[in-house]
Amino acid sequence: MHLQVLVATINQYDDSIVNKMNIRCDSIVANQTDRTEIKDITINGFRHKTISTKTRGVGVNRNIALLASDSDVVLFADDDVVYNDDMASRVIKAFEETPQADVIVFGIDMTKAGLVYEKRRCKNRKLHVWNSMRYGTCRIAARRESLLNSNIHFHQCFGGGCLFGSGEDSLFLKECFDKGLKVYSHEYVLGRCSKDNSTWFTGCDEKYFYDKGVLFRHLFPFAAYLMALYFGLRFKRKTDISIIKRLSLIYSGVHNGKKMIPYKG
């Protein structure tokens, strides 16, 4: 069984990302930058293709990597992840031991200043749509043929660098469920993900809450207002925006979500 890591990144000008992320298998690096270029190299016997484009948006970038892949299994990646040495063999083993799985979500450690502040763990179990909307894309691996046969790809209006700031991971998993793919979680921990810096995230400002409303409209169109209320009331991250204003922004996003109207301030 063949594994490729599909890395979404920006402004890479050399091949150092492969060693930086400790990628010990084949990879495709989708690099959004100021040039158009395709480069193939071999490091330690593994094939690494870098596709540089002038496109913008993480959904576009992940789709470029997915369409260029040719492996049995793909693992989606961000450039702030550093993998454990045995990652490739353990991901392949997970799919071999779970032949019914089309998609598997793994664990990961979140770090700041080099120290682990959160251990995001999974149990070995089958997932359902109601308990799978919290997993980031860098934890998701899938059988490539299952995705292509079901025409599943990443939404190009949600996520870093897109019209709406986040949610491409949740929308991706939701589409997997909607099209009948079997999604599982696995206890193996891929590695560490640094949260020291973010290329796109600008904080929990007014646009952040509005964009969440748009996302809820697309994830759960018949329960979007209920989800908006729950999110607004349960929100615990640092923000100076009052709860009344938060709910107003989220509801506005839900209302405008069908027409994909961006936040205008």
C-alpha atoms as a printed R data frame, in Angstrom:
    type eleno elety resid chain resno       x      y       z
1   ATOM     1    CA   MET     A     1   0.000  0.000   0.000
2   ATOM     2    CA   HIS     A     2   1.359  3.401  -1.061
3   ATOM     3    CA   LEU     A     3   1.030  6.621   1.013
4   ATOM     4    CA   GLN     A     4   1.513 10.223  -0.076
5   ATOM     5    CA   VAL     A     5   1.498 13.252   2.232
6   ATOM     6    CA   LEU     A     6  -0.336 16.186   0.610
7   ATOM     7    CA   VAL     A     7   1.075 19.412   2.049
8   ATOM     8    CA   ALA     A     8  -0.690 22.765   1.692
9   ATOM     9    CA   THR     A     9   1.778 25.630   2.131
10  ATOM    10    CA   ILE     A    10   2.739 29.096   0.904
11  ATOM    11    CA   ASN     A    11   5.909 30.844  -0.242
12  ATOM    12    CA   GLN     A    12   8.319 27.899  -0.249
13  ATOM    13    CA   TYR     A    13  11.499 28.589  -2.229
14  ATOM    14    CA   ASP     A    14  13.504 25.420  -1.546
15  ATOM    15    CA   ASP     A    15  13.021 21.777  -0.569
16  ATOM    16    CA   SER     A    16  13.639 22.180   3.165
17  ATOM    17    CA   ILE     A    17   9.989 21.596   4.084
18  ATOM    18    CA   VAL     A    18  10.384 17.831   3.548
19  ATOM    19    CA   ASN     A    19  13.056 17.514   6.228
20  ATOM    20    CA   LYS     A    20  11.429 20.155   8.439
21  ATOM    21    CA   MET     A    21   8.215 18.092   8.568
22  ATOM    22    CA   ASN     A    22  10.126 14.794   8.828
23  ATOM    23    CA   ILE     A    23   8.239 13.317   5.866
24  ATOM    24    CA   ARG     A    24   9.521  9.748   5.421
25  ATOM    25    CA   CYS     A    25   7.353  8.732   2.480
26  ATOM    26    CA   ASP     A    26   6.328 10.209  -0.872
27  ATOM    27    CA   SER     A    27   4.733 13.665  -0.841
28  ATOM    28    CA   ILE     A    28   3.139 16.363  -2.945
29  ATOM    29    CA   VAL     A    29   3.720 19.934  -1.780
30  ATOM    30    CA   ALA     A    30   1.098 22.370  -3.089
31  ATOM    31    CA   ASN     A    31   2.813 25.739  -2.779
32  ATOM    32    CA   GLN     A    32   0.929 29.005  -3.287
33  ATOM    33    CA   THR     A    33   3.477 31.659  -4.179
34  ATOM    34    CA   ASP     A    34   4.541 34.183  -6.828
35  ATOM    35    CA   ARG     A    35   5.429 31.716  -9.589
36  ATOM    36    CA   THR     A    36   4.158 28.712 -11.531
37  ATOM    37    CA   GLU     A    37   6.453 25.701 -11.426
38  ATOM    38    CA   ILE     A    38   6.506 21.918 -11.001
39  ATOM    39    CA   LYS     A    39   9.565 20.331  -9.447
40  ATOM    40    CA   ASP     A    40  10.345 16.658  -8.755
41  ATOM    41    CA   ILE     A    41  13.074 15.560  -6.382
42  ATOM    42    CA   THR     A    42  14.084 12.381  -4.554
43  ATOM    43    CA   ILE     A    43  15.156 12.441  -0.892
44  ATOM    44    CA   ASN     A    44  16.210  9.254   0.874
45  ATOM    45    CA   GLY     A    45  14.555  7.199  -1.856
46  ATOM    46    CA   PHE     A    46  11.165  8.964  -1.609
47  ATOM    47    CA   ARG     A    47   9.535 11.009  -4.382
48  ATOM    48    CA   HIS     A    48   8.594 14.597  -3.581
49  ATOM    49    CA   LYS     A    49   6.721 16.768  -6.096
50  ATOM    50    CA   THR     A    50   6.326 20.510  -5.485
51  ATOM    51    CA   ILE     A    51   3.569 22.252  -7.437
52  ATOM    52    CA   SER     A    52   3.900 26.028  -7.160
53  ATOM    53    CA   THR     A    53   0.985 28.175  -8.346
54  ATOM    54    CA   LYS     A    54  -0.211 31.750  -8.068
55  ATOM    55    CA   THR     A    55  -3.573 30.589  -6.738
56  ATOM    56    CA   ARG     A    56  -4.855 31.553  -3.289
57  ATOM    57    CA   GLY     A    57  -6.969 29.723  -0.719
58  ATOM    58    CA   VAL     A    58  -6.302 26.525   1.173
59  ATOM    59    CA   GLY     A    59  -9.186 24.643  -0.476
60  ATOM    60    CA   VAL     A    60  -7.763 25.313  -3.944
61  ATOM    61    CA   ASN     A    61  -4.327 24.246  -2.753
62  ATOM    62    CA   ARG     A    62  -5.487 20.961  -1.218
63  ATOM    63    CA   ASN     A    63  -7.468 20.129  -4.354
64  ATOM    64    CA   ILE     A    64  -4.382 20.718  -6.524
65  ATOM    65    CA   ALA     A    65  -2.413 18.235  -4.419
66  ATOM    66    CA   LEU     A    66  -5.226 15.692  -4.370
67  ATOM    67    CA   LEU     A    67  -5.694 15.766  -8.141
68  ATOM    68    CA   ALA     A    68  -1.944 15.327  -8.649
69  ATOM    69    CA   SER     A    69  -1.699 12.353  -6.284
70  ATOM    70    CA   ASP     A    70  -1.384  8.756  -7.482
71  ATOM    71    CA   SER     A    71  -1.200  6.772  -4.221
72  ATOM    72    CA   ASP     A    72  -3.528  4.318  -2.497
73  ATOM    73    CA   VAL     A    73  -3.797  6.506   0.613
74  ATOM    74    CA   VAL     A    74  -3.345 10.267   1.045
75  ATOM    75    CA   LEU     A    75  -2.668 12.132   4.286
76  ATOM    76    CA   PHE     A    76  -3.589 15.815   4.235
77  ATOM    77    CA   ALA     A    77  -1.018 18.071   5.881
78  ATOM    78    CA   ASP     A    78  -0.240 21.629   6.930
79  ATOM    79    CA   ASP     A    79   3.315 22.933   6.927
80  ATOM    80    CA   ASP     A    80   3.391 23.383  10.720
81  ATOM    81    CA   VAL     A    81   3.260 19.620  11.388
82  ATOM    82    CA   VAL     A    82   6.300 17.501  12.310
83  ATOM    83    CA   TYR     A    83   5.647 13.765  11.931
84  ATOM    84    CA   ASN     A    84   6.847 10.912  14.100
85  ATOM    85    CA   ASP     A    85   9.454  8.657  12.486
86  ATOM    86    CA   ASP     A    86   7.041  5.735  12.108
87  ATOM    87    CA   MET     A    87   4.116  7.782  10.774
88  ATOM    88    CA   ALA     A    88   3.990  6.296   7.260
89  ATOM    89    CA   SER     A    89   4.048  2.667   8.356
90  ATOM    90    CA   ARG     A    90   1.479  3.267  11.101
91  ATOM    91    CA   VAL     A    91  -0.982  5.076   8.813
92  ATOM    92    CA   ILE     A    92  -0.722  2.286   6.238
93  ATOM    93    CA   LYS     A    93  -1.154 -0.326   8.975
94  ATOM    94    CA   ALA     A    94  -4.308  1.443  10.217
95  ATOM    95    CA   PHE     A    95  -5.898  1.176   6.770
96  ATOM    96    CA   GLU     A    96  -4.802 -2.434   6.358
97  ATOM    97    CA   GLU     A    97  -6.358 -3.319   9.707
98  ATOM    98    CA   THR     A    98  -9.557 -1.380   8.894
99  ATOM    99    CA   PRO     A    99 -10.319 -2.398   5.292
100 ATOM   100    CA   GLN     A   100 -13.864 -1.027   5.518
101 ATOM   101    CA   ALA     A   101 -12.600  2.505   6.269
102 ATOM   102    CA   ASP     A   102 -12.548  5.095   3.497
103 ATOM   103    CA   VAL     A   103 -11.315  7.859   5.806
104 ATOM   104    CA   ILE     A   104  -9.373  7.665   9.086
105 ATOM   105    CA   VAL     A   105  -8.777 10.499  11.563
106 ATOM   106    CA   PHE     A   106  -5.676 10.282  13.768
107 ATOM   107    CA   GLY     A   107  -4.435 11.979  16.917
108 ATOM   108    CA   ILE     A   108  -1.952 14.854  17.086
109 ATOM   109    CA   ASP     A   109  -0.156 16.925  19.748
110 ATOM   110    CA   MET     A   110  -0.577 20.721  19.654
111 ATOM   111    CA   THR     A   111   2.455 22.796  20.665
112 ATOM   112    CA   LYS     A   112   3.378 26.394  21.485
113 ATOM   113    CA   ALA     A   113   7.006 27.478  21.950
114 ATOM   114    CA   GLY     A   114   7.963 23.838  21.510
115 ATOM   115    CA   LEU     A   115   5.835 22.623  24.429
116 ATOM   116    CA   VAL     A   116   2.753 20.432  24.124
117 ATOM   117    CA   TYR     A   117  -0.307 22.286  25.428
118 ATOM   118    CA   GLU     A   118  -3.020 19.949  24.143
119 ATOM   119    CA   LYS     A   119  -3.057 16.253  23.294
120 ATOM   120    CA   ARG     A   120  -5.787 15.598  20.748
121 ATOM   121    CA   ARG     A   121  -6.480 11.901  20.997
122 ATOM   122    CA   CYS     A   122  -8.867  9.456  19.318
123 ATOM   123    CA   LYS     A   123 -10.267  6.042  20.097
124 ATOM   124    CA   ASN     A   124 -10.446  3.251  17.548
125 ATOM   125    CA   ARG     A   125 -14.069  3.566  16.483
126 ATOM   126    CA   LYS     A   126 -16.450  4.394  13.691
127 ATOM   127    CA   LEU     A   127 -17.426  8.050  13.471
128 ATOM   128    CA   HIS     A   128 -20.746  9.668  12.625
129 ATOM   129    CA   VAL     A   129 -21.530 13.135  11.364
130 ATOM   130    CA   TRP     A   130 -22.549 14.406  14.810
131 ATOM   131    CA   ASN     A   131 -19.229 13.543  16.496
132 ATOM   132    CA   SER     A   132 -16.730 14.370  13.759
133 ATOM   133    CA   MET     A   133 -16.952 18.114  13.095
134 ATOM   134    CA   ARG     A   134 -14.015 19.044  15.347
135 ATOM   135    CA   TYR     A   135 -11.171 17.352  13.466
136 ATOM   136    CA   GLY     A   136  -8.665 19.510  11.583
137 ATOM   137    CA   THR     A   137  -7.589 18.552   8.078
138 ATOM   138    CA   CYS     A   138  -4.023 17.706   9.131
139 ATOM   139    CA   ARG     A   139  -5.429 14.717  11.049
140 ATOM   140    CA   ILE     A   140  -7.305 13.238   8.080
141 ATOM   141    CA   ALA     A   141  -6.138 10.414   5.807
142 ATOM   142    CA   ALA     A   142  -8.230  8.794   3.092
143 ATOM   143    CA   ARG     A   143  -8.239  6.195   0.372
144 ATOM   144    CA   ARG     A   144  -7.647  8.255  -2.749
145 ATOM   145    CA   GLU     A   145  -9.903  6.113  -4.929
146 ATOM   146    CA   SER     A   146 -12.817  6.535  -2.502
147 ATOM   147    CA   LEU     A   147 -12.549 10.322  -2.737
148 ATOM   148    CA   LEU     A   148 -12.214 10.445  -6.512
149 ATOM   149    CA   ASN     A   149 -14.979  7.915  -7.164
150 ATOM   150    CA   SER     A   150 -17.355  9.992  -5.010
151 ATOM   151    CA   ASN     A   151 -16.137 13.315  -6.472
152 ATOM   152    CA   ILE     A   152 -15.203 14.612  -3.035
153 ATOM   153    CA   HIS     A   153 -12.979 17.659  -2.805
154 ATOM   154    CA   PHE     A   154 -12.389 20.697  -0.593
155 ATOM   155    CA   HIS     A   155 -14.733 23.675  -0.709
156 ATOM   156    CA   GLN     A   156 -12.870 26.607  -2.220
157 ATOM   157    CA   CYS     A   157 -14.747 29.360  -0.360
158 ATOM   158    CA   PHE     A   158 -13.911 28.227   3.194
159 ATOM   159    CA   GLY     A   159 -10.548 28.100   4.971
160 ATOM   160    CA   GLY     A   160  -7.356 30.137   5.131
161 ATOM   161    CA   GLY     A   161  -7.044 32.690   2.333
162 ATOM   162    CA   CYS     A   162 -10.659 32.135   1.218
163 ATOM   163    CA   LEU     A   163 -13.798 34.241   1.286
164 ATOM   164    CA   PHE     A   164 -14.781 32.711   4.635
165 ATOM   165    CA   GLY     A   165 -12.017 32.099   7.140
166 ATOM   166    CA   SER     A   166 -12.415 28.486   8.269
167 ATOM   167    CA   GLY     A   167 -14.432 25.301   7.979
168 ATOM   168    CA   GLU     A   168 -13.055 23.477   4.940
169 ATOM   169    CA   ASP     A   169 -12.188 20.515   7.161
170 ATOM   170    CA   SER     A   170 -15.717 20.170   8.563
171 ATOM   171    CA   LEU     A   171 -17.278 20.587   5.120
172 ATOM   172    CA   PHE     A   172 -14.941 17.938   3.715
173 ATOM   173    CA   LEU     A   173 -15.923 15.379   6.363
174 ATOM   174    CA   LYS     A   174 -19.601 16.288   6.013
175 ATOM   175    CA   GLU     A   175 -19.410 15.582   2.270
176 ATOM   176    CA   CYS     A   176 -17.753 12.235   3.007
177 ATOM   177    CA   PHE     A   177 -20.697 11.259   5.201
178 ATOM   178    CA   ASP     A   178 -23.275 12.645   2.771
179 ATOM   179    CA   LYS     A   179 -21.832 10.484  -0.016
180 ATOM   180    CA   GLY     A   180 -21.757  7.319   2.043
181 ATOM   181    CA   LEU     A   181 -18.061  7.004   2.868
182 ATOM   182    CA   LYS     A   182 -17.135  5.170   6.073
183 ATOM   183    CA   VAL     A   183 -15.147  7.346   8.478
184 ATOM   184    CA   TYR     A   184 -13.167  5.978  11.432
185 ATOM   185    CA   SER     A   185 -10.839  7.376  14.093
186 ATOM   186    CA   HIS     A   186  -7.600  5.754  15.248
187 ATOM   187    CA   GLU     A   187  -5.535  6.040  18.417
188 ATOM   188    CA   TYR     A   188  -2.194  6.546  16.649
189 ATOM   189    CA   VAL     A   189  -0.652 10.028  17.093
190 ATOM   190    CA   LEU     A   190   0.818 11.414  13.869
191 ATOM   191    CA   GLY     A   191   3.203 13.898  15.455
192 ATOM   192    CA   ARG     A   192   3.182 17.515  16.590
193 ATOM   193    CA   CYS     A   193   1.456 20.601  15.174
194 ATOM   194    CA   SER     A   194   2.829 24.040  16.090
195 ATOM   195    CA   LYS     A   195   0.383 26.852  16.798
196 ATOM   196    CA   ASP     A   196   2.952 29.597  17.381
197 ATOM   197    CA   ASN     A   197   1.936 31.509  14.255
198 ATOM   198    CA   SER     A   198  -0.931 31.520  11.771
199 ATOM   199    CA   THR     A   199  -0.732 32.669   8.177
200 ATOM   200    CA   TRP     A   200  -4.420 33.534   7.921
201 ATOM   201    CA   PHE     A   201  -6.075 33.677  11.371
202 ATOM   202    CA   THR     A   202  -6.489 37.260  12.632
203 ATOM   203    CA   GLY     A   203  -8.285 36.584  15.897
204 ATOM   204    CA   CYS     A   204 -11.890 36.244  17.046
205 ATOM   205    CA   ASP     A   205 -13.055 39.475  15.455
206 ATOM   206    CA   GLU     A   206 -16.434 40.339  13.937
207 ATOM   207    CA   LYS     A   207 -15.640 38.605  10.642
208 ATOM   208    CA   TYR     A   208 -14.741 35.431  12.541
209 ATOM   209    CA   PHE     A   209 -18.229 35.156  14.059
210 ATOM   210    CA   TYR     A   210 -19.976 36.129  10.815
211 ATOM   211    CA   ASP     A   211 -18.024 33.473   8.918
212 ATOM   212    CA   LYS     A   212 -19.039 30.859  11.501
213 ATOM   213    CA   GLY     A   213 -22.666 31.647  10.721
214 ATOM   214    CA   VAL     A   214 -22.094 31.126   6.996
215 ATOM   215    CA   LEU     A   215 -20.368 27.833   7.778
216 ATOM   216    CA   PHE     A   216 -23.286 26.616   9.925
217 ATOM   217    CA   ARG     A   217 -25.652 27.431   7.063
218 ATOM   218    CA   HIS     A   218 -23.696 25.100   4.780
219 ATOM   219    CA   LEU     A   219 -23.013 22.359   7.305
220 ATOM   220    CA   PHE     A   220 -26.490 22.046   8.792
221 ATOM   221    CA   PRO     A   221 -28.960 24.103   6.734
222 ATOM   222    CA   PHE     A   222 -32.016 22.951   8.711
223 ATOM   223    CA   ALA     A   223 -30.436 23.452  12.136
224 ATOM   224    CA   ALA     A   224 -28.132 26.399  11.416
225 ATOM   225    CA   TYR     A   225 -29.818 28.862  13.796
226 ATOM   226    CA   LEU     A   226 -29.801 26.323  16.617
227 ATOM   227    CA   MET     A   227 -26.100 25.613  16.010
228 ATOM   228    CA   ALA     A   228 -25.441 29.351  15.930
229 ATOM   229    CA   LEU     A   229 -27.145 29.821  19.298
230 ATOM   230    CA   TYR     A   230 -25.224 26.945  20.866
231 ATOM   231    CA   PHE     A   231 -21.885 28.174  19.498
232 ATOM   232    CA   GLY     A   232 -22.506 31.773  20.560
233 ATOM   233    CA   LEU     A   233 -23.468 30.829  24.108
234 ATOM   234    CA   ARG     A   234 -20.727 28.233  24.601
235 ATOM   235    CA   PHE     A   235 -17.894 30.236  23.042
236 ATOM   236    CA   LYS     A   236 -14.914 30.333  25.450
237 ATOM   237    CA   ARG     A   237 -12.012 31.836  23.497
238 ATOM   238    CA   LYS     A   238 -10.771 35.332  24.268
239 ATOM   239    CA   THR     A   239 -12.743 38.114  22.607
240 ATOM   240    CA   ASP     A   240 -13.929 41.625  23.451
241 ATOM   241    CA   ILE     A   241 -17.162 41.150  21.514
242 ATOM   242    CA   SER     A   242 -20.236 40.838  23.744
243 ATOM   243    CA   ILE     A   243 -22.475 37.789  23.593
244 ATOM   244    CA   ILE     A   244 -25.326 39.824  22.087
245 ATOM   245    CA   LYS     A   245 -23.057 41.128  19.338
246 ATOM   246    CA   ARG     A   246 -21.618 37.643  18.757
247 ATOM   247    CA   LEU     A   247 -25.052 36.142  18.265
248 ATOM   248    CA   SER     A   248 -26.059 38.997  15.959
249 ATOM   249    CA   LEU     A   249 -22.982 38.447  13.786
250 ATOM   250    CA   ILE     A   250 -23.446 34.678  13.647
251 ATOM   251    CA   TYR     A   251 -27.157 34.972  12.811
252 ATOM   252    CA   SER     A   252 -26.314 37.483  10.081
253 ATOM   253    CA   GLY     A   253 -23.881 34.946   8.624
254 ATOM   254    CA   VAL     A   254 -26.528 32.216   8.715
255 ATOM   255    CA   HIS     A   255 -29.037 34.524   7.017
256 ATOM   256    CA   ASN     A   256 -26.611 35.545   4.261
257 ATOM   257    CA   GLY     A   257 -24.952 32.149   3.958
258 ATOM   258    CA   LYS     A   258 -27.164 30.771   1.222
259 ATOM   259    CA   LYS     A   259 -26.159 33.595  -1.115
260 ATOM   260    CA   MET     A   260 -22.518 33.479   0.062
261 ATOM   261    CA   ILE     A   261 -22.477 37.180   0.897
262 ATOM   262    CA   PRO     A   262 -19.096 38.132   2.471
263 ATOM   263    CA   TYR     A   263 -18.761 40.167   5.653
264 ATOM   264    CA   LYS     A   264 -18.816 43.894   4.919
265 ATOM   265    CA   GLY     A   265 -18.187 45.323   8.409
